[in-house]
Amino acid sequence: MKSFYPVVQVADPGAVAGTFVDHFGFEETFATDWYVSLRRDGYELAVLDASHPTIPEGFRRECCGLLLNIEVDDARTEYDRLRGTQLPIRQELRDEAFGQRHFIVEAPGGILVDVVEEIPPSAEFAAAFA
């Protein structure tokens, strides 16, 4: 395998890609009006117009229920930075017993972005880690 990355089907690829460029530091590596490929530090994300004919008939619809995780060193700093933007915060910053400090913002197209910092898990969850 040479690569593996999600391709997100949306109504407005430019708006979604712009969110990841403007707020999460991705760079465009290829862009048309129907497809945008993004990269940051070896990580990739692609955004595709959900109605494009390269998608088989019967599957040309926007994604739903998608949650993309971005792991960071300091979730609180990212939370403070993103609070001042147009991205709606759908879950406020909080600590989870399973070992995460995180918050969730909504990108265009209803895509949720979970900004995550690993923290020590509670004893209950510590044994679940490999």
C-alpha positions in Angstrom: 0.0 0.0 0.0 1.4 3.4 -1.0 -1.3 5.6 0.5 -4.6 5.6 2.4 -6.9 8.6 2.9 -10.6 9.6 3.1 -12.4 11.1 0.2 -15.4 13.1 1.6 -18.5 13.5 -0.6 -20.0 17.0 -0.2 -22.1 19.6 -2.1 -19.4 22.2 -2.0 -15.8 20.8 -2.2 -14.2 24.3 -2.2 -15.9 25.4 1.0 -15.0 22.2 2.8 -11.4 22.3 1.5 -11.1 25.9 2.4 -12.0 25.1 6.0 -9.2 22.6 6.3 -6.7 25.0 4.6 -7.7 28.1 6.7 -8.2 26.5 10.1 -6.1 23.3 10.2 -3.0 24.1 8.1 -3.7 21.8 5.1 -2.4 22.8 1.6 -4.1 22.1 -1.7 -2.1 19.6 -3.8 -4.8 19.5 -6.6 -8.0 21.5 -7.1 -10.8 21.6 -9.5 -14.4 22.7 -9.0 -15.4 19.1 -8.2 -12.4 17.6 -6.4 -9.8 19.0 -4.0 -6.8 17.1 -2.6 -5.2 18.3 0.6 -2.1 17.4 2.5 -0.4 18.4 5.7 2.7 16.8 7.2 2.1 13.5 5.2 -1.6 13.4 6.1 -4.1 13.6 3.3 -7.8 14.4 2.8 -9.7 14.7 -0.4 -13.1 16.4 -1.0 -15.3 15.4 -3.9 -18.6 16.8 -5.3 -21.2 14.2 -4.2 -23.0 14.5 -7.6 -19.9 13.9 -9.7 -20.2 11.1 -12.4 -17.1 9.3 -11.1 -19.2 8.1 -8.2 -21.4 5.1 -9.1 -25.1 5.8 -9.5 -27.0 5.2 -6.3 -24.1 6.5 -4.2 -24.1 10.2 -5.3 -25.0 11.7 -2.0 -23.4 13.8 0.6 -21.7 12.1 3.5 -23.6 11.9 6.7 -22.4 11.1 10.2 -18.8 11.7 9.5 -16.4 12.6 12.3 -12.8 13.4 11.4 -10.2 13.4 14.3 -7.3 15.8 14.4 -4.9 15.0 17.2 -3.0 17.9 18.6 -0.5 18.6 21.4 -2.7 21.1 23.2 -6.5 21.0 22.7 -7.1 24.0 24.9 -4.9 26.2 22.8 -6.7 25.0 19.6 -10.1 25.5 21.3 -9.2 29.1 22.1 -7.9 29.7 18.6 -11.0 28.3 16.9 -13.5 29.9 19.2 -12.8 33.2 17.4 -13.7 31.8 13.9 -16.9 31.1 12.0 -16.7 27.4 12.7 -19.6 26.4 15.0 -18.4 24.6 18.1 -20.8 21.6 18.5 -19.1 20.2 21.7 -17.3 22.3 24.1 -13.8 21.4 25.4 -13.9 18.6 27.9 -11.9 15.8 29.4 -13.0 12.2 28.9 -12.3 9.3 31.2 -11.1 7.2 28.2 -8.1 9.5 27.8 -9.0 12.5 25.7 -9.3 16.2 26.1 -11.3 17.3 23.1 -13.9 19.5 21.4 -15.8 19.3 18.2 -16.4 21.9 15.5 -18.6 21.7 12.4 -17.1 22.2 9.0 -19.3 23.0 5.9 -21.4 20.1 4.8 -22.1 18.9 8.3 -18.7 17.4 8.7 -17.7 17.2 12.4 -14.0 17.7 13.3 -13.0 16.3 16.7 -9.8 18.1 17.9 -8.2 15.7 20.3 -5.3 15.8 22.8 -4.4 12.5 24.5 -4.5 12.6 28.3 -4.0 9.9 30.9 -7.1 7.6 31.0 -8.9 6.7 34.2 -8.0 3.4 35.7 -11.2 1.9 34.3 -10.0 2.6 30.7 -6.2 2.2 31.1 -6.5 -1.6 30.8 -8.2 -1.3 27.4 -5.1 0.2 25.7 -2.9 -2.2 23.9 
